[in-house]
């Protein structure tokens, strides 16, 4: 009963707090009110744009196809396997066929027939496998199915051992005890070994990080350039400090990026768990959290750099010439991470990039996924990115103010006096 009362009481308290806050007058003169207003404006405008909706829908569709597609094919090939047990076979043959199918999650239909009918059924294609104490016969349809091949190989090994145990004079119960003995425990292996089963999670994470970083950092550049060309920014800077105005734009677009990342992560985890696919084998909540944290850190560095570049752009045709050099660090980190994930081991270059802001967005999650970096070194890399964000923010605000209001080159004194 208390598990019903407690949530109701908590909901009433939250409702009362929200009601009081709605009735109270809104204070817009606080020290952070201007940043919040700019961030909310950026979030609303970008979220309502057709570009955001189309890009989100396309990425979601690609993820669902990549996750659900293999599971559809797997379930289609997992039709019940038609197994005929020869009538003269010992009882342990049929028992092994059924028990092994249950253990390997292989659907089977077991019948009993004569040896001659079993052989003709395999040749005619009406029977997939015939089992006796001497041999197994496999039809063409089962031979082309990887799941059926695994089941047949395991069944052949089990029946061979049972036949040897019977020939040695063991009783049925003794033979069953030998065959059913548990395997020895294996210790010292990581819970998610770096290998082919983990490559999918690392590759998908790197691709999503690359797409989101380039997309949202480019939005920051275009937003700053559009405001500059319309001269609206001069009115805003008359009442706001440049660092606050840029902070609002970066936070607004960053909040939208976080929304999209959370949506993509939730859909990926739900679809993976629902379909049981192995495309993202090795992925977990920790994997998703690590990628999200470093994507946000990478965006924090890239957004300020792109914002400064946008304030220097005069026309739309200058955007492409600016994007190429700005995207080089992201491309280098992306390619290095993909190469290391495919190889299954960390390279020296990947370790170096793990401590370079922006490039660490791809290097650190890949190193953690390959079990090549401890959480202590990951924390050091994160702190470096946080410091870099603060330094780049001050420099970007100085360039922004100088390029829009006064023009000309930015001096070191401007970087020190920015507010």
TORKOL-4160 file (C-alpha; in steps of 0.2 Angstrom, whole numbers, padded with zeros to 4 digits, m for minus):
419
<pt num="1" X="0000" Y="0000" Z="0000"/>
<pt num="2" X="0014" Y="0012" Z="0004"/>
<pt num="3" X="0021" Y="0010" Z="m0014"/>
<pt num="4" X="0005" Y="0018" Z="m0020"/>
<pt num="5" X="0003" Y="0031" Z="m0006"/>
<pt num="6" X="0021" Y="0038" Z="m0008"/>
<pt num="7" X="0021" Y="0042" Z="m0026"/>
<pt num="8" X="0004" Y="0050" Z="m0025"/>
<pt num="9" X="0010" Y="0061" Z="m0010"/>
<pt num="10" X="0026" Y="0066" Z="m0020"/>
<pt num="11" X="0016" Y="0070" Z="m0036"/>
<pt num="12" X="0005" Y="0082" Z="m0025"/>
<pt num="13" X="0020" Y="0091" Z="m0018"/>
<pt num="14" X="0027" Y="0093" Z="m0035"/>
<pt num="15" X="0011" Y="0099" Z="m0042"/>
<pt num="16" X="0010" Y="0112" Z="m0028"/>
<pt num="17" X="0027" Y="0118" Z="m0031"/>
<pt num="18" X="0024" Y="0120" Z="m0050"/>
<pt num="19" X="0008" Y="0129" Z="m0046"/>
<pt num="20" X="0016" Y="0142" Z="m0035"/>
<pt num="21" X="0030" Y="0145" Z="m0047"/>
<pt num="22" X="0017" Y="0148" Z="m0061"/>
<pt num="23" X="0008" Y="0160" Z="m0050"/>
<pt num="24" X="0023" Y="0170" Z="m0044"/>
<pt num="25" X="0030" Y="0184" Z="m0055"/>
<pt num="26" X="0044" Y="0180" Z="m0067"/>
<pt num="27" X="0060" Y="0189" Z="m0063"/>
<pt num="28" X="0069" Y="0192" Z="m0079"/>
<pt num="29" X="0083" Y="0203" Z="m0072"/>
<pt num="30" X="0093" Y="0190" Z="m0064"/>
<pt num="31" X="0111" Y="0187" Z="m0068"/>
<pt num="32" X="0107" Y="0172" Z="m0079"/>
<pt num="33" X="0091" Y="0177" Z="m0086"/>
<pt num="34" X="0098" Y="0184" Z="m0102"/>
<pt num="35" X="0108" Y="0168" Z="m0105"/>
<pt num="36" X="0092" Y="0157" Z="m0102"/>
<pt num="37" X="0081" Y="0168" Z="m0114"/>
<pt num="38" X="0094" Y="0166" Z="m0128"/>
<pt num="39" X="0096" Y="0147" Z="m0125"/>
<pt num="40" X="0077" Y="0145" Z="m0125"/>
<pt num="41" X="0075" Y="0155" Z="m0141"/>
<pt num="42" X="0089" Y="0145" Z="m0150"/>
<pt num="43" X="0081" Y="0128" Z="m0144"/>
<pt num="44" X="0064" Y="0133" Z="m0150"/>
<pt num="45" X="0069" Y="0139" Z="m0167"/>
<pt num="46" X="0080" Y="0124" Z="m0170"/>
<pt num="47" X="0068" Y="0111" Z="m0163"/>
<pt num="48" X="0054" Y="0118" Z="m0174"/>
<pt num="49" X="0064" Y="0118" Z="m0190"/>
<pt num="50" X="0061" Y="0106" Z="m0204"/>
<pt num="51" X="0080" Y="0101" Z="m0205"/>
<pt num="52" X="0080" Y="0095" Z="m0187"/>
<pt num="53" X="0064" Y="0085" Z="m0189"/>
<pt num="54" X="0070" Y="0077" Z="m0205"/>
<pt num="55" X="0088" Y="0073" Z="m0199"/>
<pt num="56" X="0081" Y="0065" Z="m0183"/>
<pt num="57" X="0069" Y="0055" Z="m0192"/>
<pt num="58" X="0082" Y="0049" Z="m0205"/>
<pt num="59" X="0095" Y="0044" Z="m0191"/>
<pt num="60" X="0081" Y="0035" Z="m0181"/>
<pt num="61" X="0076" Y="0026" Z="m0197"/>
<pt num="62" X="0094" Y="0020" Z="m0201"/>
<pt num="63" X="0097" Y="0014" Z="m0183"/>
<pt num="64" X="0081" Y="0004" Z="m0183"/>
<pt num="65" X="0085" Y="m0004" Z="m0200"/>
<pt num="66" X="0102" Y="m0008" Z="m0194"/>
<pt num="67" X="0096" Y="m0015" Z="m0177"/>
<pt num="68" X="0079" Y="m0024" Z="m0183"/>
<pt num="69" X="0085" Y="m0030" Z="m0200"/>
<pt num="70" X="0097" Y="m0044" Z="m0194"/>
<pt num="71" X="0084" Y="m0050" Z="m0181"/>
<pt num="72" X="0071" Y="m0051" Z="m0195"/>
<pt num="73" X="0082" Y="m0062" Z="m0205"/>
<pt num="74" X="0087" Y="m0072" Z="m0190"/>
<pt num="75" X="0069" Y="m0076" Z="m0185"/>
<pt num="76" X="0064" Y="m0080" Z="m0203"/>
<pt num="77" X="0078" Y="m0094" Z="m0204"/>
<pt num="78" X="0074" Y="m0101" Z="m0187"/>
<pt num="79" X="0059" Y="m0111" Z="m0193"/>
<pt num="80" X="0056" Y="m0128" Z="m0184"/>
<pt num="81" X="0069" Y="m0141" Z="m0189"/>
<pt num="82" X="0062" Y="m0157" Z="m0194"/>
<pt num="83" X="0071" Y="m0171" Z="m0186"/>
<pt num="84" X="0067" Y="m0190" Z="m0188"/>
<pt num="85" X="0074" Y="m0202" Z="m0176"/>
<pt num="86" X="0076" Y="m0220" Z="m0183"/>
<pt num="87" X="0064" Y="m0232" Z="m0174"/>
<pt num="88" X="0078" Y="m0244" Z="m0169"/>
<pt num="89" X="0088" Y="m0231" Z="m0161"/>
<pt num="90" X="0091" Y="m0231" Z="m0142"/>
<pt num="91" X="0080" Y="m0220" Z="m0131"/>
<pt num="92" X="0094" Y="m0208" Z="m0127"/>
<pt num="93" X="0095" Y="m0203" Z="m0145"/>
<pt num="94" X="0078" Y="m0195" Z="m0145"/>
<pt num="95" X="0081" Y="m0188" Z="m0127"/>
<pt num="96" X="0097" Y="m0180" Z="m0133"/>
<pt num="97" X="0088" Y="m0172" Z="m0149"/>
<pt num="98" X="0075" Y="m0164" Z="m0138"/>
<pt num="99" X="0086" Y="m0159" Z="m0123"/>
<pt num="100" X="0099" Y="m0151" Z="m0134"/>
<pt num="101" X="0086" Y="m0141" Z="m0145"/>
<pt num="102" X="0080" Y="m0134" Z="m0129"/>
<pt num="103" X="0097" Y="m0129" Z="m0123"/>
<pt num="104" X="0102" Y="m0121" Z="m0139"/>
<pt num="105" X="0085" Y="m0113" Z="m0141"/>
<pt num="106" X="0082" Y="m0122" Z="m0158"/>
<pt num="107" X="0064" Y="m0126" Z="m0163"/>
<pt num="108" X="0063" Y="m0144" Z="m0168"/>
<pt num="109" X="0049" Y="m0156" Z="m0174"/>
<pt num="110" X="0054" Y="m0174" Z="m0169"/>
<pt num="111" X="0046" Y="m0189" Z="m0177"/>
<pt num="112" X="0050" Y="m0208" Z="m0178"/>
<pt num="113" X="0052" Y="m0217" Z="m0194"/>
<pt num="114" X="0060" Y="m0232" Z="m0202"/>
<pt num="115" X="0078" Y="m0231" Z="m0208"/>
<pt num="116" X="0073" Y="m0232" Z="m0227"/>
<pt num="117" X="0060" Y="m0219" Z="m0225"/>
<pt num="118" X="0072" Y="m0207" Z="m0216"/>
<pt num="119" X="0085" Y="m0208" Z="m0230"/>
<pt num="120" X="0072" Y="m0205" Z="m0243"/>
<pt num="121" X="0064" Y="m0191" Z="m0233"/>
<pt num="122" X="0081" Y="m0182" Z="m0232"/>
<pt num="123" X="0084" Y="m0184" Z="m0251"/>
<pt num="124" X="0066" Y="m0178" Z="m0255"/>
<pt num="125" X="0068" Y="m0163" Z="m0244"/>
<pt num="126" X="0054" Y="m0167" Z="m0232"/>
<pt num="127" X="0066" Y="m0171" Z="m0217"/>
<pt num="128" X="0080" Y="m0160" Z="m0212"/>
<pt num="129" X="0090" Y="m0171" Z="m0201"/>
<pt num="130" X="0089" Y="m0190" Z="m0197"/>
<pt num="131" X="0097" Y="m0196" Z="m0181"/>
<pt num="132" X="0102" Y="m0214" Z="m0175"/>
<pt num="133" X="0115" Y="m0221" Z="m0164"/>
<pt num="134" X="0127" Y="m0223" Z="m0178"/>
<pt num="135" X="0126" Y="m0207" Z="m0189"/>
<pt num="136" X="0117" Y="m0191" Z="m0193"/>
<pt num="137" X="0110" Y="m0187" Z="m0211"/>
<pt num="138" X="0107" Y="m0168" Z="m0215"/>
<pt num="139" X="0097" Y="m0162" Z="m0229"/>
<pt num="140" X="0101" Y="m0147" Z="m0241"/>
<pt num="141" X="0090" Y="m0134" Z="m0232"/>
<pt num="142" X="0098" Y="m0138" Z="m0215"/>
<pt num="143" X="0115" Y="m0138" Z="m0222"/>
<pt num="144" X="0113" Y="m0120" Z="m0228"/>
<pt num="145" X="0107" Y="m0113" Z="m0211"/>
<pt num="146" X="0121" Y="m0108" Z="m0199"/>
<pt num="147" X="0109" Y="m0110" Z="m0184"/>
<pt num="148" X="0105" Y="m0128" Z="m0189"/>
<pt num="149" X="0123" Y="m0132" Z="m0193"/>
<pt num="150" X="0128" Y="m0127" Z="m0175"/>
<pt num="151" X="0114" Y="m0138" Z="m0168"/>
<pt num="152" X="0119" Y="m0153" Z="m0179"/>
<pt num="153" X="0137" Y="m0152" Z="m0174"/>
<pt num="154" X="0133" Y="m0151" Z="m0155"/>
<pt num="155" X="0120" Y="m0165" Z="m0158"/>
<pt num="156" X="0134" Y="m0176" Z="m0166"/>
<pt num="157" X="0146" Y="m0173" Z="m0152"/>
<pt num="158" X="0133" Y="m0177" Z="m0139"/>
<pt num="159" X="0127" Y="m0193" Z="m0147"/>
<pt num="160" X="0145" Y="m0198" Z="m0150"/>
<pt num="161" X="0150" Y="m0197" Z="m0132"/>
<pt num="162" X="0134" Y="m0206" Z="m0127"/>
<pt num="163" X="0138" Y="m0220" Z="m0139"/>
<pt num="164" X="0156" Y="m0221" Z="m0132"/>
<pt num="165" X="0149" Y="m0221" Z="m0114"/>
<pt num="166" X="0137" Y="m0235" Z="m0118"/>
<pt num="167" X="0150" Y="m0245" Z="m0126"/>
<pt num="168" X="0161" Y="m0243" Z="m0111"/>
<pt num="169" X="0147" Y="m0252" Z="m0100"/>
<pt num="170" X="0140" Y="m0236" Z="m0092"/>
<pt num="171" X="0122" Y="m0236" Z="m0088"/>
<pt num="172" X="0110" Y="m0223" Z="m0095"/>
<pt num="173" X="0110" Y="m0213" Z="m0079"/>
<pt num="174" X="0129" Y="m0214" Z="m0078"/>
<pt num="175" X="0130" Y="m0208" Z="m0096"/>
<pt num="176" X="0118" Y="m0194" Z="m0093"/>
<pt num="177" X="0128" Y="m0188" Z="m0078"/>
<pt num="178" X="0144" Y="m0188" Z="m0088"/>
<pt num="179" X="0137" Y="m0179" Z="m0103"/>
<pt num="180" X="0127" Y="m0167" Z="m0092"/>
<pt num="181" X="0142" Y="m0162" Z="m0081"/>
<pt num="182" X="0144" Y="m0143" Z="m0080"/>
<pt num="183" X="0159" Y="m0134" Z="m0089"/>
<pt num="184" X="0173" Y="m0128" Z="m0079"/>
<pt num="185" X="0172" Y="m0110" Z="m0074"/>
<pt num="186" X="0183" Y="m0098" Z="m0084"/>
<pt num="187" X="0190" Y="m0083" Z="m0074"/>
<pt num="188" X="0200" Y="m0068" Z="m0078"/>
<pt num="189" X="0191" Y="m0064" Z="m0094"/>
<pt num="190" X="0183" Y="m0046" Z="m0096"/>
<pt num="191" X="0164" Y="m0046" Z="m0095"/>
<pt num="192" X="0164" Y="m0038" Z="m0112"/>
<pt num="193" X="0179" Y="m0044" Z="m0122"/>
<pt num="194" X="0186" Y="m0033" Z="m0135"/>
<pt num="195" X="0184" Y="m0042" Z="m0151"/>
<pt num="196" X="0172" Y="m0044" Z="m0166"/>
<pt num="197" X="0156" Y="m0044" Z="m0155"/>
<pt num="198" X="0160" Y="m0027" Z="m0148"/>
<pt num="199" X="0165" Y="m0018" Z="m0164"/>
<pt num="200" X="0147" Y="m0014" Z="m0168"/>
<pt num="201" X="0144" Y="m0004" Z="m0153"/>
<pt num="202" X="0161" Y="0006" Z="m0155"/>
<pt num="203" X="0158" Y="0009" Z="m0173"/>
<pt num="204" X="0140" Y="0015" Z="m0171"/>
<pt num="205" X="0145" Y="0026" Z="m0157"/>
<pt num="206" X="0159" Y="0034" Z="m0167"/>
<pt num="207" X="0147" Y="0037" Z="m0182"/>
<pt num="208" X="0134" Y="0045" Z="m0171"/>
<pt num="209" X="0147" Y="0056" Z="m0162"/>
<pt num="210" X="0154" Y="0062" Z="m0179"/>
<pt num="211" X="0137" Y="0066" Z="m0186"/>
<pt num="212" X="0131" Y="0075" Z="m0171"/>
<pt num="213" X="0147" Y="0085" Z="m0168"/>
<pt num="214" X="0148" Y="0091" Z="m0186"/>
<pt num="215" X="0129" Y="0095" Z="m0187"/>
<pt num="216" X="0127" Y="0105" Z="m0171"/>
<pt num="217" X="0144" Y="0114" Z="m0172"/>
<pt num="218" X="0139" Y="0119" Z="m0190"/>
<pt num="219" X="0122" Y="0125" Z="m0184"/>
<pt num="220" X="0131" Y="0136" Z="m0171"/>
<pt num="221" X="0142" Y="0143" Z="m0185"/>
<pt num="222" X="0127" Y="0147" Z="m0197"/>
<pt num="223" X="0117" Y="0154" Z="m0183"/>
<pt num="224" X="0131" Y="0167" Z="m0178"/>
<pt num="225" X="0134" Y="0171" Z="m0196"/>
<pt num="226" X="0115" Y="0174" Z="m0200"/>
<pt num="227" X="0113" Y="0186" Z="m0185"/>
<pt num="228" X="0128" Y="0195" Z="m0190"/>
<pt num="229" X="0122" Y="0198" Z="m0208"/>
<pt num="230" X="0105" Y="0204" Z="m0202"/>
<pt num="231" X="0114" Y="0216" Z="m0189"/>
<pt num="232" X="0102" Y="0210" Z="m0176"/>
<pt num="233" X="0117" Y="0205" Z="m0165"/>
<pt num="234" X="0122" Y="0223" Z="m0163"/>
<pt num="235" X="0106" Y="0227" Z="m0154"/>
<pt num="236" X="0108" Y="0212" Z="m0143"/>
<pt num="237" X="0126" Y="0216" Z="m0139"/>
<pt num="238" X="0120" Y="0234" Z="m0134"/>
<pt num="239" X="0111" Y="0226" Z="m0119"/>
<pt num="240" X="0121" Y="0209" Z="m0116"/>
<pt num="241" X="0139" Y="0205" Z="m0115"/>
<pt num="242" X="0146" Y="0195" Z="m0129"/>
<pt num="243" X="0151" Y="0180" Z="m0118"/>
<pt num="244" X="0133" Y="0179" Z="m0112"/>
<pt num="245" X="0125" Y="0180" Z="m0129"/>
<pt num="246" X="0137" Y="0166" Z="m0136"/>
<pt num="247" X="0134" Y="0156" Z="m0120"/>
<pt num="248" X="0115" Y="0156" Z="m0123"/>
<pt num="249" X="0117" Y="0151" Z="m0141"/>
<pt num="250" X="0129" Y="0137" Z="m0137"/>
<pt num="251" X="0118" Y="0131" Z="m0122"/>
<pt num="252" X="0102" Y="0131" Z="m0133"/>
<pt num="253" X="0109" Y="0121" Z="m0147"/>
<pt num="254" X="0118" Y="0110" Z="m0135"/>
<pt num="255" X="0102" Y="0106" Z="m0126"/>
<pt num="256" X="0094" Y="0102" Z="m0142"/>
<pt num="257" X="0109" Y="0090" Z="m0146"/>
<pt num="258" X="0107" Y="0082" Z="m0129"/>
<pt num="259" X="0088" Y="0079" Z="m0133"/>
<pt num="260" X="0092" Y="0071" Z="m0149"/>
<pt num="261" X="0106" Y="0060" Z="m0141"/>
<pt num="262" X="0095" Y="0055" Z="m0127"/>
<pt num="263" X="0081" Y="0050" Z="m0140"/>
<pt num="264" X="0093" Y="0040" Z="m0151"/>
<pt num="265" X="0101" Y="0031" Z="m0136"/>
<pt num="266" X="0084" Y="0027" Z="m0129"/>
<pt num="267" X="0077" Y="0020" Z="m0145"/>
<pt num="268" X="0094" Y="0010" Z="m0148"/>
<pt num="269" X="0093" Y="0002" Z="m0131"/>
<pt num="270" X="0075" Y="m0002" Z="m0132"/>
<pt num="271" X="0076" Y="m0009" Z="m0150"/>
<pt num="272" X="0091" Y="m0019" Z="m0146"/>
<pt num="273" X="0083" Y="m0027" Z="m0130"/>
<pt num="274" X="0067" Y="m0030" Z="m0139"/>
<pt num="275" X="0074" Y="m0039" Z="m0154"/>
<pt num="276" X="0089" Y="m0047" Z="m0146"/>
<pt num="277" X="0100" Y="m0043" Z="m0160"/>
<pt num="278" X="0119" Y="m0044" Z="m0159"/>
<pt num="279" X="0123" Y="m0029" Z="m0170"/>
<pt num="280" X="0127" Y="m0019" Z="m0154"/>
<pt num="281" X="0133" Y="m0034" Z="m0144"/>
<pt num="282" X="0144" Y="m0028" Z="m0129"/>
<pt num="283" X="0134" Y="m0011" Z="m0128"/>
<pt num="284" X="0126" Y="m0007" Z="m0111"/>
<pt num="285" X="0120" Y="0008" Z="m0101"/>
<pt num="286" X="0138" Y="0012" Z="m0097"/>
<pt num="287" X="0143" Y="0012" Z="m0115"/>
<pt num="288" X="0129" Y="0025" Z="m0119"/>
<pt num="289" X="0133" Y="0036" Z="m0105"/>
<pt num="290" X="0152" Y="0037" Z="m0109"/>
<pt num="291" X="0148" Y="0041" Z="m0127"/>
<pt num="292" X="0135" Y="0055" Z="m0122"/>
<pt num="293" X="0147" Y="0063" Z="m0109"/>
<pt num="294" X="0161" Y="0064" Z="m0122"/>
<pt num="295" X="0150" Y="0070" Z="m0136"/>
<pt num="296" X="0144" Y="0084" Z="m0125"/>
<pt num="297" X="0163" Y="0088" Z="m0120"/>
<pt num="298" X="0167" Y="0088" Z="m0139"/>
<pt num="299" X="0153" Y="0099" Z="m0143"/>
<pt num="300" X="0158" Y="0111" Z="m0129"/>
<pt num="301" X="0175" Y="0114" Z="m0137"/>
<pt num="302" X="0169" Y="0113" Z="m0155"/>
<pt num="303" X="0154" Y="0125" Z="m0153"/>
<pt num="304" X="0165" Y="0140" Z="m0147"/>
<pt num="305" X="0177" Y="0137" Z="m0161"/>
<pt num="306" X="0164" Y="0137" Z="m0174"/>
<pt num="307" X="0155" Y="0152" Z="m0166"/>
<pt num="308" X="0171" Y="0162" Z="m0168"/>
<pt num="309" X="0173" Y="0156" Z="m0186"/>
<pt num="310" X="0155" Y="0161" Z="m0189"/>
<pt num="311" X="0158" Y="0179" Z="m0183"/>
<pt num="312" X="0172" Y="0181" Z="m0195"/>
<pt num="313" X="0162" Y="0175" Z="m0210"/>
<pt num="314" X="0154" Y="0188" Z="m0221"/>
<pt num="315" X="0145" Y="0178" Z="m0234"/>
<pt num="316" X="0136" Y="0161" Z="m0236"/>
<pt num="317" X="0149" Y="0156" Z="m0249"/>
<pt num="318" X="0163" Y="0157" Z="m0236"/>
<pt num="319" X="0155" Y="0144" Z="m0225"/>
<pt num="320" X="0162" Y="0129" Z="m0235"/>
<pt num="321" X="0180" Y="0136" Z="m0234"/>
<pt num="322" X="0179" Y="0138" Z="m0216"/>
<pt num="323" X="0171" Y="0121" Z="m0212"/>
<pt num="324" X="0185" Y="0111" Z="m0221"/>
<pt num="325" X="0199" Y="0116" Z="m0209"/>
<pt num="326" X="0187" Y="0116" Z="m0194"/>
<pt num="327" X="0182" Y="0098" Z="m0197"/>
<pt num="328" X="0200" Y="0091" Z="m0199"/>
<pt num="329" X="0202" Y="0087" Z="m0180"/>
<pt num="330" X="0185" Y="0079" Z="m0180"/>
<pt num="331" X="0189" Y="0068" Z="m0195"/>
<pt num="332" X="0206" Y="0063" Z="m0188"/>
<pt num="333" X="0198" Y="0057" Z="m0172"/>
<pt num="334" X="0184" Y="0048" Z="m0181"/>
<pt num="335" X="0195" Y="0039" Z="m0193"/>
<pt num="336" X="0208" Y="0034" Z="m0179"/>
<pt num="337" X="0194" Y="0028" Z="m0168"/>
<pt num="338" X="0186" Y="0017" Z="m0182"/>
<pt num="339" X="0203" Y="0010" Z="m0186"/>
<pt num="340" X="0207" Y="0005" Z="m0168"/>
<pt num="341" X="0189" Y="m0002" Z="m0166"/>
<pt num="342" X="0191" Y="m0013" Z="m0181"/>
<pt num="343" X="0208" Y="m0019" Z="m0177"/>
<pt num="344" X="0202" Y="m0024" Z="m0159"/>
<pt num="345" X="0217" Y="m0015" Z="m0150"/>
<pt num="346" X="0222" Y="0003" Z="m0146"/>
<pt num="347" X="0236" Y="0011" Z="m0155"/>
<pt num="348" X="0248" Y="0024" Z="m0149"/>
<pt num="349" X="0240" Y="0038" Z="m0159"/>
<pt num="350" X="0223" Y="0034" Z="m0151"/>
<pt num="351" X="0231" Y="0036" Z="m0134"/>
<pt num="352" X="0239" Y="0053" Z="m0139"/>
<pt num="353" X="0222" Y="0059" Z="m0146"/>
<pt num="354" X="0214" Y="0054" Z="m0130"/>
<pt num="355" X="0222" Y="0069" Z="m0121"/>
<pt num="356" X="0218" Y="0082" Z="m0136"/>
<pt num="357" X="0202" Y="0091" Z="m0133"/>
<pt num="358" X="0189" Y="0087" Z="m0147"/>
<pt num="359" X="0198" Y="0072" Z="m0153"/>
<pt num="360" X="0196" Y="0064" Z="m0136"/>
<pt num="361" X="0178" Y="0063" Z="m0140"/>
<pt num="362" X="0181" Y="0048" Z="m0151"/>
<pt num="363" X="0197" Y="0041" Z="m0143"/>
<pt num="364" X="0192" Y="0040" Z="m0125"/>
<pt num="365" X="0176" Y="0030" Z="m0127"/>
<pt num="366" X="0185" Y="0018" Z="m0139"/>
<pt num="367" X="0199" Y="0015" Z="m0127"/>
<pt num="368" X="0187" Y="0012" Z="m0113"/>
<pt num="369" X="0177" Y="0000" Z="m0125"/>
<pt num="370" X="0193" Y="m0009" Z="m0129"/>
<pt num="371" X="0197" Y="m0010" Z="m0110"/>
<pt num="372" X="0214" Y="m0001" Z="m0114"/>
<pt num="373" X="0210" Y="0014" Z="m0102"/>
<pt num="374" X="0206" Y="0016" Z="m0084"/>
<pt num="375" X="0193" Y="0027" Z="m0077"/>
<pt num="376" X="0207" Y="0038" Z="m0069"/>
<pt num="377" X="0215" Y="0042" Z="m0086"/>
<pt num="378" X="0197" Y="0045" Z="m0093"/>
<pt num="379" X="0194" Y="0058" Z="m0079"/>
<pt num="380" X="0210" Y="0067" Z="m0083"/>
<pt num="381" X="0205" Y="0068" Z="m0101"/>
<pt num="382" X="0188" Y="0075" Z="m0096"/>
<pt num="383" X="0196" Y="0088" Z="m0085"/>
<pt num="384" X="0207" Y="0094" Z="m0099"/>
<pt num="385" X="0192" Y="0096" Z="m0110"/>
<pt num="386" X="0183" Y="0106" Z="m0097"/>
<pt num="387" X="0198" Y="0118" Z="m0095"/>
<pt num="388" X="0199" Y="0119" Z="m0114"/>
<pt num="389" X="0181" Y="0124" Z="m0115"/>
<pt num="390" X="0184" Y="0138" Z="m0103"/>
<pt num="391" X="0199" Y="0145" Z="m0112"/>
<pt num="392" X="0191" Y="0143" Z="m0130"/>
<pt num="393" X="0175" Y="0152" Z="m0123"/>
<pt num="394" X="0184" Y="0167" Z="m0118"/>
<pt num="395" X="0194" Y="0168" Z="m0134"/>
<pt num="396" X="0178" Y="0165" Z="m0145"/>
<pt num="397" X="0169" Y="0179" Z="m0136"/>
<pt num="398" X="0183" Y="0191" Z="m0139"/>
<pt num="399" X="0184" Y="0187" Z="m0157"/>
<pt num="400" X="0165" Y="0188" Z="m0158"/>
<pt num="401" X="0164" Y="0206" Z="m0150"/>
<pt num="402" X="0179" Y="0212" Z="m0160"/>
<pt num="403" X="0173" Y="0205" Z="m0177"/>
<pt num="404" X="0155" Y="0212" Z="m0175"/>
<pt num="405" X="0157" Y="0229" Z="m0167"/>
<pt num="406" X="0175" Y="0235" Z="m0171"/>
<pt num="407" X="0181" Y="0224" Z="m0185"/>
<pt num="408" X="0200" Y="0221" Z="m0188"/>
<pt num="409" X="0211" Y="0208" Z="m0181"/>
<pt num="410" X="0210" Y="0202" Z="m0163"/>
<pt num="411" X="0224" Y="0206" Z="m0151"/>
<pt num="412" X="0230" Y="0196" Z="m0136"/>
<pt num="413" X="0224" Y="0211" Z="m0125"/>
<pt num="414" X="0206" Y="0208" Z="m0132"/>
<pt num="415" X="0207" Y="0190" Z="m0126"/>
<pt num="416" X="0212" Y="0196" Z="m0108"/>
<pt num="417" X="0199" Y="0209" Z="m0106"/>
<pt num="418" X="0183" Y="0200" Z="m0113"/>
<pt num="419" X="0168" Y="0199" Z="m0101"/>
